[in-house]
């Protein structure tokens, strides 16, 4: 159940994000300071840091929490769901976890257009991949009748890396077309391209 405090916090978060995204868009991420965002949002820097731990979190969100949500969602998919479909379900949840599609588009545009943010984004995504590999390995083992895969088996790592590459490619295409294309359809096209036997 959503409490009054939860709703108040969400309103505050959205107001701060509105201010931050506007300033980042107008003058650039690197050129915008936390002090300026706080001043324009009408709060102290200390209050801003209660909602967002770092300036980067204003754009990227809590990546550790999102990574954990992704891992849990993939892990909780029914046993008969393939590794590919379990990962797709995980990303569907993560992409809609905290923001509207319009906000996701704004934030994604900032990430792709700001080299420092993009580098941090890639770094954190690599950590997500590492955390997902054992989950996918376990799913592949269940599909094979619980026979353990040898340590040299590359399937889980390859599947996870492929899915991430497809998600990132689809996301960038979606951003470059100003959100006019369907993100899920773009992902499916990317995945079909790499899994094609032609």
Protein Blocks (a to p, Z undefined) as FASTA:
>chain_A
ZZfklmmmmmmmmmmmmmmmmmmmmnojklpcfklmmmmnopafklmmmmpmbfklmmno
pmklmmmmmmmmmmmpcfklcfklmmmmmmmmmmmmmmcfklmmmmmmmmmmmmklmmmm
mmmmmmmmmmmmmmmmmmmmmmnoopacdfklmklmmmmmmmmmmmmmmmmmmmmnnoma
cfklmmmmmmmmmmpcZZ
